[in-house]
Amino acid sequence: MSPLWRDELRVVLAPEQVVLVRLGWALTKRGLIPRLEEKSVVDCAPTAAGDAAWDAPLNTLEVEMPRLLARRTVAQVILSNHFVRYTLMPWSETLSNAAEDVAYARHCFRQLYGADAEQWELRLSPERAGLPRLVSAVDARLLAALRGVFERNGVALASIQPRLMAAYNNSRLTLKNSSAWFALLEPGCLCLALLQDGRWASVRTMRIGSDWRDTLSRALEREAYLAEANADTQSVFLWAPELGKEALPESGRWQITPLQPLLRAALVPQYEPRFAMALSG
């Protein structure tokens, strides 16, 4: 069977819920088009004392997996920013290969987070010479446990992406060459990245409560003050499509533009905001 005919399982993993979307394929006169076969949002049991933050969503995924595997399946996973750390690695002309890049990136994380950084898997974004690189870090124990879920169920795992990168890639045309703040909001977590001419200039995640409308402006003011790069821009692109048509906050000097996911045309009629992350791309 051609890989093109495999079902596609999309999983968005967060501490309190797992979003699941299964896509099939239909052969039409226009070629293969995706067809939404299944979608669900499953709440996770509260995290027990002593458990890691990812134990509950992984247990939920394991329980839900069998009913989603009617045919051969390949999976894509998007990790909540709760599970990911980010930093910018300064350009260094002394680095000569990938191993040295990773060693330097780990040094950057070690300076920020201490010895815990030794247990993280790192991914470096591509960038041209002379520019800093965005680096993401995920606890290796989470990744091993996640891969184990798919291996036990006989599902090929095609990719694991941090939420920041998945949202950025989906919004790339809008953000291209922009000098603006890229803000990602999800329950309990805000990620703020500064772009200058479309390049990463700073990135930080922080906890945020249900009063985010009152605190978003203050968070932007603080990050603009702390940013080493010139952060005079007042433009903010907000990725929070799960909010639907909820009102934006009173934002003072900030010019906030909500971003909506780019979807394949065949999926638009079945779109719901709570599945935005899973259906994007």
Secondary structure as UniProt FT lines:
FT   HELIX           3..5
FT   STRAND          7..13
FT   STRAND          17..28
FT   TURN            29..30
FT   STRAND          31..43
FT   TURN            49..50
FT   TURN            53..54
FT   HELIX           55..64
FT   HELIX           65..68
FT   STRAND          73..79
FT   HELIX           81..83
FT   STRAND          84..89
FT   TURN            93..94
FT   HELIX           98..113
FT   HELIX           114..119
FT   STRAND          120..124
FT   TURN            129..130
FT   STRAND          133..139
FT   HELIX           140..152
FT   TURN            153..154
FT   STRAND          156..162
FT   HELIX           163..170
FT   HELIX           172..175
FT   TURN            176..177
FT   STRAND          180..186
FT   TURN            187..188
FT   STRAND          189..196
FT   TURN            197..198
FT   STRAND          199..207
FT   TURN            210..211
FT   HELIX           212..226
FT   STRAND          235..239
FT   HELIX           241..243
FT   TURN            244..245
FT   TURN            252..253
FT   STRAND          255..259
FT   HELIX           265..270
FT   HELIX           273..275
FT   HELIX           276..279
//
